[in-house]
Amino acid sequence: MFVMELTYIAPIEAVEEEMDAHIAWLDGYYAAGVFLASGRKVPRDGGVILAGGVSRAEIEKIAAEDPFTVAGVCAYRITEFMATRTSADLSTVRENPAV
């Protein structure tokens, strides 16, 4: 599973110009079952996406396709972690490490 933290590197007005395209991009990966949750950080200097079911290389490719990235208005920090405990709603992405 991945935590995709994005930080705005441009004025919020430039971010807003790309928002519709960014939301369409999000919708596509929600429909594909890759994105699990997303939203703005508080304070509003970026956002966070939880993603699963893909490799590190795939998640980096996905981040590079974000209209925010293409427009140069955000930078990503991607953290991979093993979700060994989850709520029942996220049981499909739970991982069982080799013991």
Secondary structure, DSSP 8 states (H G I E B T S, - for coil): -EEEEEEE-S-HHHHHHTHHHHHHHHHHHHHTT-EEEEEE-SSSSEEEEEE-SS-HHHHHHHHHHSHHHHTT-EEEEEEE----S--GGGGGG------
